[in-house]
Amino acid sequence: MTDPAARRALVYLGWQGFENFGDDLLHDTWHAALGGRFAACAPLGRDYLRRAPQVIGTRLRAVGFERLVLLGGGTTVGFANWGRHARRALTAYGASSLIVAGAGIAASTDERALSTQRQDWDVWAGLPSVSYFGVRGPISSAESAIHWRDAPVVGDPALLYPVVRPFAVAGGPSSLGVSIGAGGRSSFDLEAVAAAVDACRERTTAERVLVVQLAEEDAAVCARLRALLRSPSALVEFRGDVPDTMRAIAGTRLFFSERLHGVVAGVALGVPTVPLAYASKSVDFWSSVTDRPLVSATAGAAELCAAAEAALDPTEQDAIASRVAALCAHLSGAVELIRGWQDGSLSTAALIAAANAR
């Protein structure tokens, strides 16, 4: 039964507002799923100094409230800096526990990821309390079991976006979509990608190609791809509007994406998707929804076209849809428990216990 006098404050921990589609998609998904009820979005690193008055104000307004911190997702667990972000947020807001539901873990063999961020499992083991619902995919689950604690696969939280923010595409899908670049560069041969996209546009009788730029830093590589395309094309730039970008992706008959959350969005929307995998996080998510192999960065046009044919197979689409539905059920279960805590029908201790019993 809901307690009308419940005094609960939930703080969101994650990047948002920097014109990166994946970060904003995760934030918007959780925001919609939890009724927009965030007491604050925690600063990251040195931003605490600039935002100290806001943090103090939130803490004062939450006096007498039970408080939790929600880790939005992304490839965060295990990294030293994100462990420190979590500890700072728990301390700054006086929160009882960190909620983790669908975050990812980089493979310990992922040289690209580990060249930019350092893993330190001692930092994570030292967190005072973690409500651990589960992780994004099987690589994350295996890494967590080796280095920290067991965790089931519950899927990427952004899979829930069409569930919590449903919409329709007027006129149905008419384009072929491609999102290229990650970190301002591509691991793939752009000439091979362009040749495959052109061939697949003809195969699907799509009217044009949408080049979907999911981060500002990918502008140059997206421009180079457009210059190589023979097909008529248009550019869709993500400028902070998640619904518009999701509608653009939903309006494609086939979607190639190098950015992880382009792949997640395509899969969540039921669009036949070809992941252009460049890091363990790509494999982690993809293997949570299908056994179909990924194409590597060495793939030529013929191999990319073969992957597209597999994506367009109705049997494969049905199999992915079934797995997505199962993952969404796990994620929705976590959302239901968190909302129960927000409404006062579930105690903080009961929420922590329910999360860690999975």
PENOR-V900603 format. One line per field, one symbol per residue. phi: phi as a letter, one per 30 degrees, with the letter a starting at -180 (. if undefined). A space follows every 10 residues. Layout:
phi: ???
//
This chain:
phi: .dcdcebbbc cccldaichc eddddddddd eddciiccda cddbhddedd cedddddddd dcdicdbbcc ddkidbdjde ddddedddde ddciddaccb bjdcbdddcd dddddcbcdb ddddddddab ccdlbdaddd ddddddcbad addcjdeded eddcbdabcd iidbcccbcc jaiibcdcdd dddddddedd dddchddacc ccdcaddced dddddedddd ddbbcccdbj cdeddddddd dcdabcbdde dddededddi debcdcdbad dddededdca cdddcddddc dddddddded dddedddddd eddddddddd dddddddddd dedjdbdedd dddddddd
//
